[in-house]
Amino acid sequence: MRNPRFRALLVEMINGADHPDVIGVEEIDRGPQGKVLRVSFRDGVKIDLMVVNSAPDRGDNHREPETIVRKQDLAER
């Protein structure tokens, strides 16, 4: 799963958990350090989550569209 889809899933999960102490999640651009997801809490604490990924040699080619593999697809093989 590539970063954009994983970030969206993470935001959806955090917001969907409906935790009483979580105010929200926002994407923050930290310039050369990259983008983070900032989780804000009612007590004023903010936690930055940096999502990174890698692929083995001859792994996923990021110049091509992502191939989404689902559990159901694997079971049909």
N, CA, C and O atoms as a CHARMM CRD file, in Angstrom:
* protein
*
  308
    1    1 MET  N      0.84900  -1.16300   0.00000 PROA 1      0.00000
    2    1 MET  CA     0.00000   0.00000   0.00000 PROA 1      0.00000
    3    1 MET  C      0.90400   1.23800   0.00000 PROA 1      0.00000
    4    1 MET  O      1.78800   1.38000   0.84400 PROA 1      0.00000
    5    2 ARG  N      0.66700   2.10000  -0.93700 PROA 2      0.00000
    6    2 ARG  CA     1.48700   3.31300  -1.03600 PROA 2      0.00000
    7    2 ARG  C      1.03200   4.37000  -0.03200 PROA 2      0.00000
    8    2 ARG  O     -0.07900   4.32900   0.49700 PROA 2      0.00000
    9    3 ASN  N      1.93200   5.31100   0.20500 PROA 3      0.00000
   10    3 ASN  CA     1.69800   6.32300   1.23400 PROA 3      0.00000
   11    3 ASN  C      0.36200   7.04700   1.15100 PROA 3      0.00000
   12    3 ASN  O     -0.32600   7.13800   2.16800 PROA 3      0.00000
   13    4 PRO  N     -0.04300   7.56600  -0.00600 PROA 4      0.00000
   14    4 PRO  CA    -1.31000   8.31900  -0.02600 PROA 4      0.00000
   15    4 PRO  C     -2.51000   7.49900   0.45800 PROA 4      0.00000
   16    4 PRO  O     -3.33300   8.00000   1.22400 PROA 4      0.00000
   17    5 ARG  N     -2.61200   6.24500   0.01500 PROA 5      0.00000
   18    5 ARG  CA    -3.73000   5.40400   0.45800 PROA 5      0.00000
   19    5 ARG  C     -3.59800   5.04300   1.93000 PROA 5      0.00000
   20    5 ARG  O     -4.59500   5.00000   2.65100 PROA 5      0.00000
   21    6 PHE  N     -2.36000   4.78000   2.38400 PROA 6      0.00000
   22    6 PHE  CA    -2.16900   4.42400   3.78800 PROA 6      0.00000
   23    6 PHE  C     -2.50200   5.60600   4.69800 PROA 6      0.00000
   24    6 PHE  O     -3.14200   5.44000   5.73700 PROA 6      0.00000
   25    7 ARG  N     -2.06100   6.80500   4.29400 PROA 7      0.00000
   26    7 ARG  CA    -2.37500   8.00100   5.09000 PROA 7      0.00000
   27    7 ARG  C     -3.87700   8.21100   5.19500 PROA 7      0.00000
   28    7 ARG  O     -4.39600   8.50200   6.27300 PROA 7      0.00000
   29    8 ALA  N     -4.57000   8.06400   4.07900 PROA 8      0.00000
   30    8 ALA  CA    -6.03100   8.22500   4.08300 PROA 8      0.00000
   31    8 ALA  C     -6.68200   7.18400   4.99600 PROA 8      0.00000
   32    8 ALA  O     -7.61400   7.50200   5.73400 PROA 8      0.00000
   33    9 LEU  N     -6.19700   5.95200   4.94700 PROA 9      0.00000
   34    9 LEU  CA    -6.72200   4.89700   5.80800 PROA 9      0.00000
   35    9 LEU  C     -6.45700   5.22300   7.27700 PROA 9      0.00000
   36    9 LEU  O     -7.33400   5.04500   8.12200 PROA 9      0.00000
   37   10 LEU  N     -5.26000   5.69600   7.57900 PROA 10     0.00000
   38   10 LEU  CA    -4.90500   6.04700   8.95300 PROA 10     0.00000
   39   10 LEU  C     -5.79700   7.17100   9.48700 PROA 10     0.00000
   40   10 LEU  O     -6.28900   7.09500  10.61300 PROA 10     0.00000
   41   11 VAL  N     -6.00100   8.20400   8.68200 PROA 11     0.00000
   42   11 VAL  CA    -6.88800   9.30400   9.09000 PROA 11     0.00000
   43   11 VAL  C     -8.30400   8.78100   9.33100 PROA 11     0.00000
   44   11 VAL  O     -8.94800   9.14000  10.31800 PROA 11     0.00000
   45   12 GLU  N     -8.77800   7.93800   8.42800 PROA 12     0.00000
   46   12 GLU  CA   -10.12200   7.35900   8.56200 PROA 12     0.00000
   47   12 GLU  C    -10.23600   6.54300   9.84500 PROA 12     0.00000
   48   12 GLU  O    -11.24800   6.61800  10.54100 PROA 12     0.00000
   49   13 MET  N     -9.20200   5.76300  10.16000 PROA 13     0.00000
   50   13 MET  CA    -9.23500   4.92600  11.35900 PROA 13     0.00000
   51   13 MET  C     -9.19000   5.76800  12.63700 PROA 13     0.00000
   52   13 MET  O     -9.91200   5.48900  13.59400 PROA 13     0.00000
   53   14 ILE  N     -8.34600   6.78700  12.64700 PROA 14     0.00000
   54   14 ILE  CA    -8.25000   7.63700  13.84200 PROA 14     0.00000
   55   14 ILE  C     -9.54800   8.39700  14.05800 PROA 14     0.00000
   56   14 ILE  O    -10.07100   8.44100  15.17100 PROA 14     0.00000
   57   15 ASN  N    -10.06500   8.99200  12.99900 PROA 15     0.00000
   58   15 ASN  CA   -11.33000   9.73100  13.12100 PROA 15     0.00000
   59   15 ASN  C    -12.50100   8.80100  13.43100 PROA 15     0.00000
   60   15 ASN  O    -13.40500   9.16000  14.18500 PROA 15     0.00000
   61   16 GLY  N    -12.47800   7.61700  12.84900 PROA 16     0.00000
   62   16 GLY  CA   -13.56500   6.65400  13.03800 PROA 16     0.00000
   63   16 GLY  C    -13.56200   5.99400  14.40600 PROA 16     0.00000
   64   16 GLY  O    -14.57500   5.43800  14.82900 PROA 16     0.00000
   65   17 ALA  N    -12.42100   6.05100  15.10800 PROA 17     0.00000
   66   17 ALA  CA   -12.34400   5.42200  16.42500 PROA 17     0.00000
   67   17 ALA  C    -13.18400   6.18900  17.44100 PROA 17     0.00000
   68   17 ALA  O    -13.55400   5.65000  18.48500 PROA 17     0.00000
   69   18 ASP  N    -13.47900   7.43700  17.13400 PROA 18     0.00000
   70   18 ASP  CA   -14.32200   8.27000  17.99200 PROA 18     0.00000
   71   18 ASP  C    -13.80800   8.30300  19.43500 PROA 18     0.00000
   72   18 ASP  O    -14.57900   8.22700  20.39100 PROA 18     0.00000
   73   19 HSD  N    -12.48400   8.41700  19.56100 PROA 19     0.00000
   74   19 HSD  CA   -11.87000   8.49600  20.88900 PROA 19     0.00000
   75   19 HSD  C    -12.18300   9.86100  21.49200 PROA 19     0.00000
   76   19 HSD  O    -12.00700  10.87700  20.82000 PROA 19     0.00000
   77   20 PRO  N    -12.63900   9.91100  22.72900 PROA 20     0.00000
   78   20 PRO  CA   -13.05700  11.18500  23.31300 PROA 20     0.00000
   79   20 PRO  C    -11.93100  12.20800  23.47700 PROA 20     0.00000
   80   20 PRO  O    -12.20600  13.40500  23.56100 PROA 20     0.00000
   81   21 ASP  N    -10.67900  11.77000  23.52500 PROA 21     0.00000
   82   21 ASP  CA    -9.56800  12.70600  23.71700 PROA 21     0.00000
   83   21 ASP  C     -8.97200  13.23300  22.42000 PROA 21     0.00000
   84   21 ASP  O     -8.17600  14.17100  22.44300 PROA 21     0.00000
   85   22 VAL  N     -9.34600  12.64200  21.29000 PROA 22     0.00000
   86   22 VAL  CA    -8.79300  13.07100  20.00300 PROA 22     0.00000
   87   22 VAL  C     -9.65900  14.16700  19.41400 PROA 22     0.00000
   88   22 VAL  O    -10.86400  13.99100  19.23700 PROA 22     0.00000
   89   23 ILE  N     -9.03700  15.30300  19.11100 PROA 23     0.00000
   90   23 ILE  CA    -9.75700  16.42100  18.48400 PROA 23     0.00000
   91   23 ILE  C     -9.81100  16.22300  16.97200 PROA 23     0.00000
   92   23 ILE  O    -10.84900  16.44500  16.34900 PROA 23     0.00000
   93   24 GLY  N     -8.69000  15.80600  16.38500 PROA 24     0.00000
   94   24 GLY  CA    -8.66400  15.60100  14.94600 PROA 24     0.00000
   95   24 GLY  C     -7.28700  15.28000  14.41800 PROA 24     0.00000
   96   24 GLY  O     -6.30900  15.21900  15.16300 PROA 24     0.00000
   97   25 VAL  N     -7.23100  15.07700  13.11800 PROA 25     0.00000
   98   25 VAL  CA    -5.99200  14.75500  12.41800 PROA 25     0.00000
   99   25 VAL  C     -5.88300  15.68700  11.22400 PROA 25     0.00000
  100   25 VAL  O     -6.86300  15.91300  10.51500 PROA 25     0.00000
  101   26 GLU  N     -4.68300  16.23000  10.99900 PROA 26     0.00000
  102   26 GLU  CA    -4.46700  17.07200   9.82700 PROA 26     0.00000
  103   26 GLU  C     -3.09100  16.77200   9.23400 PROA 26     0.00000
  104   26 GLU  O     -2.16500  16.37400   9.94200 PROA 26     0.00000
  105   27 GLU  N     -2.98100  16.97000   7.93000 PROA 27     0.00000
  106   27 GLU  CA    -1.68400  16.78400   7.27700 PROA 27     0.00000
  107   27 GLU  C     -0.89900  18.08600   7.36100 PROA 27     0.00000
  108   27 GLU  O     -1.41800  19.15300   7.03100 PROA 27     0.00000
  109   28 ILE  N      0.32800  18.00000   7.79700 PROA 28     0.00000
  110   28 ILE  CA     1.20400  19.15700   7.95400 PROA 28     0.00000
  111   28 ILE  C      2.43700  18.94800   7.07000 PROA 28     0.00000
  112   28 ILE  O      3.05700  17.88500   7.10600 PROA 28     0.00000
  113   29 ASP  N      2.78500  19.94900   6.29100 PROA 29     0.00000
  114   29 ASP  CA     3.99600  19.89200   5.46000 PROA 29     0.00000
  115   29 ASP  C      5.15000  20.48300   6.25900 PROA 29     0.00000
  116   29 ASP  O      5.14200  21.66800   6.59100 PROA 29     0.00000
  117   30 ARG  N      6.14100  19.65000   6.56400 PROA 30     0.00000
  118   30 ARG  CA     7.28400  20.09300   7.34300 PROA 30     0.00000
  119   30 ARG  C      8.48600  20.37600   6.44900 PROA 30     0.00000
  120   30 ARG  O      9.63600  20.22400   6.86000 PROA 30     0.00000
  121   31 GLY  N      8.19600  20.78900   5.22000 PROA 31     0.00000
  122   31 GLY  CA     9.25700  21.16200   4.28400 PROA 31     0.00000
  123   31 GLY  C     10.14500  19.98400   3.92900 PROA 31     0.00000
  124   31 GLY  O      9.64600  18.92300   3.55500 PROA 31     0.00000
  125   32 PRO  N     11.48000  20.15800   4.04500 PROA 32     0.00000
  126   32 PRO  CA    12.39100  19.09100   3.65000 PROA 32     0.00000
  127   32 PRO  C     12.24600  17.82100   4.49000 PROA 32     0.00000
  128   32 PRO  O     12.69600  16.75300   4.07600 PROA 32     0.00000
  129   33 GLN  N     11.62700  17.93000   5.65800 PROA 33     0.00000
  130   33 GLN  CA    11.43000  16.74700   6.50600 PROA 33     0.00000
  131   33 GLN  C     10.27200  15.88800   5.99900 PROA 33     0.00000
  132   33 GLN  O     10.14200  14.73100   6.40000 PROA 33     0.00000
  133   34 GLY  N      9.44300  16.43200   5.13400 PROA 34     0.00000
  134   34 GLY  CA     8.31600  15.69000   4.58100 PROA 34     0.00000
  135   34 GLY  C      6.99800  16.05600   5.23100 PROA 34     0.00000
  136   34 GLY  O      6.92300  16.98000   6.04100 PROA 34     0.00000
  137   35 LYS  N      5.96500  15.32400   4.86600 PROA 35     0.00000
  138   35 LYS  CA     4.62100  15.56300   5.39700 PROA 35     0.00000
  139   35 LYS  C      4.36400  14.60800   6.56300 PROA 35     0.00000
  140   35 LYS  O      4.80800  13.46000   6.55900 PROA 35     0.00000
  141   36 VAL  N      3.64400  15.10900   7.55000 PROA 36     0.00000
  142   36 VAL  CA     3.26700  14.28900   8.69600 PROA 36     0.00000
  143   36 VAL  C      1.76400  14.39900   8.91700 PROA 36     0.00000
  144   36 VAL  O      1.12300  15.34700   8.46300 PROA 36     0.00000
  145   37 LEU  N      1.22100  13.42800   9.61000 PROA 37     0.00000
  146   37 LEU  CA    -0.15400  13.51000  10.07300 PROA 37     0.00000
  147   37 LEU  C     -0.09000  13.91800  11.53500 PROA 37     0.00000
  148   37 LEU  O      0.47700  13.19900  12.35800 PROA 37     0.00000
  149   38 ARG  N     -0.66400  15.06300  11.86000 PROA 38     0.00000
  150   38 ARG  CA    -0.63500  15.57500  13.22500 PROA 38     0.00000
  151   38 ARG  C     -1.95400  15.23800  13.91100 PROA 38     0.00000
  152   38 ARG  O     -3.02500  15.66400  13.47800 PROA 38     0.00000
  153   39 VAL  N     -1.85500  14.46300  14.99000 PROA 39     0.00000
  154   39 VAL  CA    -3.01500  14.10100  15.79100 PROA 39     0.00000
  155   39 VAL  C     -3.05700  15.05000  16.98100 PROA 39     0.00000
  156   39 VAL  O     -2.09300  15.13700  17.74200 PROA 39     0.00000
  157   40 SER  N     -4.17400  15.76400  17.14700 PROA 40     0.00000
  158   40 SER  CA    -4.33100  16.71600  18.23800 PROA 40     0.00000
  159   40 SER  C     -5.28100  16.14900  19.29000 PROA 40     0.00000
  160   40 SER  O     -6.31200  15.55300  18.97800 PROA 40     0.00000
  161   41 PHE  N     -4.89300  16.35800  20.55100 PROA 41     0.00000
  162   41 PHE  CA    -5.67000  15.84100  21.68000 PROA 41     0.00000
  163   41 PHE  C     -6.23200  16.98200  22.51600 PROA 41     0.00000
  164   41 PHE  O     -5.72000  18.10000  22.46800 PROA 41     0.00000
  165   42 ARG  N     -7.26600  16.70600  23.27000 PROA 42     0.00000
  166   42 ARG  CA    -7.94100  17.71000  24.09500 PROA 42     0.00000
  167   42 ARG  C     -7.02300  18.36100  25.12300 PROA 42     0.00000
  168   42 ARG  O     -7.22300  19.52300  25.47900 PROA 42     0.00000
  169   43 ASP  N     -6.01500  17.62800  25.60700 PROA 43     0.00000
  170   43 ASP  CA    -5.12800  18.19300  26.63300 PROA 43     0.00000
  171   43 ASP  C     -4.01500  19.05500  26.03600 PROA 43     0.00000
  172   43 ASP  O     -3.12300  19.50400  26.75600 PROA 43     0.00000
  173   44 GLY  N     -4.06700  19.28800  24.71200 PROA 44     0.00000
  174   44 GLY  CA    -3.07600  20.13900  24.05600 PROA 44     0.00000
  175   44 GLY  C     -1.90800  19.39100  23.43700 PROA 44     0.00000
  176   44 GLY  O     -1.11800  19.98400  22.70200 PROA 44     0.00000
  177   45 VAL  N     -1.78600  18.11000  23.71700 PROA 45     0.00000
  178   45 VAL  CA    -0.70400  17.30700  23.14300 PROA 45     0.00000
  179   45 VAL  C     -0.96300  17.11700  21.65100 PROA 45     0.00000
  180   45 VAL  O     -2.09600  16.88800  21.22600 PROA 45     0.00000
  181   46 LYS  N      0.10700  17.21500  20.86700 PROA 46     0.00000
  182   46 LYS  CA     0.03400  16.96100  19.42500 PROA 46     0.00000
  183   46 LYS  C      1.11800  15.94300  19.09400 PROA 46     0.00000
  184   46 LYS  O      2.27000  16.10200  19.49900 PROA 46     0.00000
  185   47 ILE  N      0.75700  14.91200  18.36600 PROA 47     0.00000
  186   47 ILE  CA     1.70400  13.87300  17.97200 PROA 47     0.00000
  187   47 ILE  C      1.77400  13.84900  16.46000 PROA 47     0.00000
  188   47 ILE  O      0.75200  13.74100  15.78300 PROA 47     0.00000
  189   48 ASP  N      2.99900  13.95000  15.92600 PROA 48     0.00000
  190   48 ASP  CA     3.20500  13.88600  14.48400 PROA 48     0.00000
  191   48 ASP  C      3.55600  12.46400  14.08600 PROA 48     0.00000
  192   48 ASP  O      4.47600  11.86600  14.64200 PROA 48     0.00000
  193   49 LEU  N      2.82200  11.92400  13.12200 PROA 49     0.00000
  194   49 LEU  CA     3.07800  10.58300  12.59700 PROA 49     0.00000
  195   49 LEU  C      3.64800  10.72400  11.19600 PROA 49     0.00000
  196   49 LEU  O      2.99700  11.27800  10.31000 PROA 49     0.00000
  197   50 MET  N      4.86200  10.22500  10.99100 PROA 50     0.00000
  198   50 MET  CA     5.46300  10.26500   9.66100 PROA 50     0.00000
  199   50 MET  C      5.36400   8.87100   9.05100 PROA 50     0.00000
  200   50 MET  O      5.87800   7.89700   9.60200 PROA 50     0.00000
  201   51 VAL  N      4.70800   8.79600   7.92700 PROA 51     0.00000
  202   51 VAL  CA     4.53100   7.53000   7.22400 PROA 51     0.00000
  203   51 VAL  C      5.61700   7.41300   6.16500 PROA 51     0.00000
  204   51 VAL  O      5.75700   8.28800   5.31100 PROA 51     0.00000
  205   52 VAL  N      6.38300   6.33100   6.22500 PROA 52     0.00000
  206   52 VAL  CA     7.43100   6.07800   5.23100 PROA 52     0.00000
  207   52 VAL  C      7.22900   4.67900   4.67500 PROA 52     0.00000
  208   52 VAL  O      6.58500   3.83600   5.30000 PROA 52     0.00000
  209   53 ASN  N      7.77400   4.44500   3.51800 PROA 53     0.00000
  210   53 ASN  CA     7.68500   3.10100   2.95200 PROA 53     0.00000
  211   53 ASN  C      8.92900   2.80300   2.13000 PROA 53     0.00000
  212   53 ASN  O      9.72300   3.69000   1.81400 PROA 53     0.00000
  213   54 SER  N      9.06900   1.55100   1.80000 PROA 54     0.00000
  214   54 SER  CA    10.18900   1.12600   0.95700 PROA 54     0.00000
  215   54 SER  C      9.75000  -0.10200   0.17600 PROA 54     0.00000
  216   54 SER  O      8.72500  -0.71200   0.47600 PROA 54     0.00000
  217   55 ALA  N     10.52800  -0.44800  -0.81300 PROA 55     0.00000
  218   55 ALA  CA    10.25000  -1.63400  -1.60800 PROA 55     0.00000
  219   55 ALA  C     11.58100  -2.31900  -1.89800 PROA 55     0.00000
  220   55 ALA  O     12.60000  -1.65000  -2.06400 PROA 55     0.00000
  221   56 PRO  N     11.57600  -3.63000  -1.95900 PROA 56     0.00000
  222   56 PRO  CA    12.81200  -4.34100  -2.27200 PROA 56     0.00000
  223   56 PRO  C     13.24900  -4.06100  -3.70900 PROA 56     0.00000
  224   56 PRO  O     12.45400  -3.60500  -4.53100 PROA 56     0.00000
  225   57 ASP  N     14.52200  -4.34000  -4.00100 PROA 57     0.00000
  226   57 ASP  CA    14.99200  -4.21700  -5.38400 PROA 57     0.00000
  227   57 ASP  C     14.04700  -4.98300  -6.29700 PROA 57     0.00000
  228   57 ASP  O     13.59200  -6.07800  -5.96800 PROA 57     0.00000
  229   58 ARG  N     13.76400  -4.39700  -7.43000 PROA 58     0.00000
  230   58 ARG  CA    12.81000  -4.95100  -8.39500 PROA 58     0.00000
  231   58 ARG  C     11.41900  -5.07300  -7.79900 PROA 58     0.00000
  232   58 ARG  O     10.61100  -5.88900  -8.24300 PROA 58     0.00000
  233   59 GLY  N     11.14400  -4.25200  -6.78200 PROA 59     0.00000
  234   59 GLY  CA     9.81800  -4.24100  -6.14900 PROA 59     0.00000
  235   59 GLY  C      8.88400  -3.30500  -6.87900 PROA 59     0.00000
  236   59 GLY  O      8.93400  -3.19800  -8.10400 PROA 59     0.00000
  237   60 ASP  N      8.05500  -2.64400  -6.15100 PROA 60     0.00000
  238   60 ASP  CA     7.02400  -1.76300  -6.69800 PROA 60     0.00000
  239   60 ASP  C      7.63600  -0.60300  -7.48300 PROA 60     0.00000
  240   60 ASP  O      8.50300   0.10400  -6.96900 PROA 60     0.00000
  241   61 ASN  N      7.19200  -0.40600  -8.71600 PROA 61     0.00000
  242   61 ASN  CA     7.65900   0.70000  -9.55200 PROA 61     0.00000
  243   61 ASN  C      6.70700   1.88200  -9.33900 PROA 61     0.00000
  244   61 ASN  O      5.55700   1.84600  -9.77400 PROA 61     0.00000
  245   62 HSD  N      7.19600   2.92900  -8.66600 PROA 62     0.00000
  246   62 HSD  CA     6.33900   4.05900  -8.33100 PROA 62     0.00000
  247   62 HSD  C      6.05100   4.97600  -9.51600 PROA 62     0.00000
  248   62 HSD  O      5.31400   5.95200  -9.37400 PROA 62     0.00000
  249   63 ARG  N      6.61800   4.67900 -10.67200 PROA 63     0.00000
  250   63 ARG  CA     6.29500   5.44800 -11.88000 PROA 63     0.00000
  251   63 ARG  C      5.01900   4.92200 -12.52500 PROA 63     0.00000
  252   63 ARG  O      4.44800   5.56400 -13.40600 PROA 63     0.00000
  253   64 GLU  N      4.58100   3.75700 -12.08100 PROA 64     0.00000
  254   64 GLU  CA     3.36900   3.14100 -12.61600 PROA 64     0.00000
  255   64 GLU  C      2.25700   3.22300 -11.57200 PROA 64     0.00000
  256   64 GLU  O      2.53400   3.34100 -10.37900 PROA 64     0.00000
  257   65 PRO  N      1.00000   3.16200 -12.01600 PROA 65     0.00000
  258   65 PRO  CA    -0.10900   3.18200 -11.06000 PROA 65     0.00000
  259   65 PRO  C      0.00000   2.01100 -10.07800 PROA 65     0.00000
  260   65 PRO  O      0.52600   0.94900 -10.41300 PROA 65     0.00000
  261   66 GLU  N     -0.49600   2.22300  -8.88800 PROA 66     0.00000
  262   66 GLU  CA    -0.45000   1.18800  -7.85800 PROA 66     0.00000
  263   66 GLU  C     -1.36700   0.02600  -8.21900 PROA 66     0.00000
  264   66 GLU  O     -2.50200   0.23100  -8.65000 PROA 66     0.00000
  265   67 THR  N     -0.87400  -1.17700  -8.04300 PROA 67     0.00000
  266   67 THR  CA    -1.68100  -2.37100  -8.21700 PROA 67     0.00000
  267   67 THR  C     -2.21500  -2.75200  -6.84900 PROA 67     0.00000
  268   67 THR  O     -1.45100  -3.11000  -5.95200 PROA 67     0.00000
  269   68 ILE  N     -3.52500  -2.67500  -6.69400 PROA 68     0.00000
  270   68 ILE  CA    -4.13300  -2.97200  -5.40200 PROA 68     0.00000
  271   68 ILE  C     -4.46500  -4.45600  -5.35600 PROA 68     0.00000
  272   68 ILE  O     -5.19400  -4.96700  -6.20600 PROA 68     0.00000
  273   69 VAL  N     -3.92200  -5.14300  -4.35500 PROA 69     0.00000
  274   69 VAL  CA    -4.16100  -6.57300  -4.17400 PROA 69     0.00000
  275   69 VAL  C     -5.04200  -6.73600  -2.94500 PROA 69     0.00000
  276   69 VAL  O     -4.71800  -6.24800  -1.86200 PROA 69     0.00000
  277   70 ARG  N     -6.15600  -7.42600  -3.12700 PROA 70     0.00000
  278   70 ARG  CA    -7.08000  -7.65300  -2.02500 PROA 70     0.00000
  279   70 ARG  C     -7.01900  -9.11300  -1.59100 PROA 70     0.00000
  280   70 ARG  O     -6.66300  -9.99400  -2.37300 PROA 70     0.00000
  281   71 LYS  N     -7.36500  -9.34600  -0.36000 PROA 71     0.00000
  282   71 LYS  CA    -7.36000 -10.68900   0.19400 PROA 71     0.00000
  283   71 LYS  C     -8.23500 -11.62300  -0.65300 PROA 71     0.00000
  284   71 LYS  O     -7.85900 -12.76700  -0.91000 PROA 71     0.00000
  285   72 GLN  N     -9.38800 -11.13700  -1.07800 PROA 72     0.00000
  286   72 GLN  CA   -10.30000 -11.96000  -1.87500 PROA 72     0.00000
  287   72 GLN  C     -9.65200 -12.38000  -3.19300 PROA 72     0.00000
  288   72 GLN  O     -9.85100 -13.50300  -3.65800 PROA 72     0.00000
  289   73 ASP  N     -8.87400 -11.47200  -3.79500 PROA 73     0.00000
  290   73 ASP  CA    -8.21200 -11.77600  -5.05800 PROA 73     0.00000
  291   73 ASP  C     -7.22300 -12.92100  -4.88900 PROA 73     0.00000
  292   73 ASP  O     -7.12400 -13.78800  -5.75700 PROA 73     0.00000
  293   74 LEU  N     -6.49500 -12.93200  -3.78500 PROA 74     0.00000
  294   74 LEU  CA    -5.51300 -13.98500  -3.53300 PROA 74     0.00000
  295   74 LEU  C     -6.18800 -15.33400  -3.30300 PROA 74     0.00000
  296   74 LEU  O     -5.65500 -16.36900  -3.70400 PROA 74     0.00000
  297   75 ALA  N     -7.33800 -15.33100  -2.67100 PROA 75     0.00000
  298   75 ALA  CA    -8.04700 -16.56500  -2.38900 PROA 75     0.00000
  299   75 ALA  C     -8.57600 -17.21800  -3.65700 PROA 75     0.00000
  300   75 ALA  O     -8.75000 -18.43600  -3.70300 PROA 75     0.00000
  301   76 GLU  N     -8.83500 -16.41200  -4.69200 PROA 76     0.00000
  302   76 GLU  CA    -9.38200 -16.91900  -5.94600 PROA 76     0.00000
  303   76 GLU  C     -8.31800 -17.56800  -6.83400 PROA 76     0.00000
  304   76 GLU  O     -8.65300 -18.23200  -7.81500 PROA 76     0.00000
  305   77 ARG  N     -7.06700 -17.38300  -6.50300 PROA 77     0.00000
  306   77 ARG  CA    -5.98500 -17.93800  -7.34100 PROA 77     0.00000
  307   77 ARG  C     -5.81700 -19.40300  -7.15700 PROA 77     0.00000
  308   77 ARG  O     -4.95300 -20.01100  -7.78900 PROA 77     0.00000
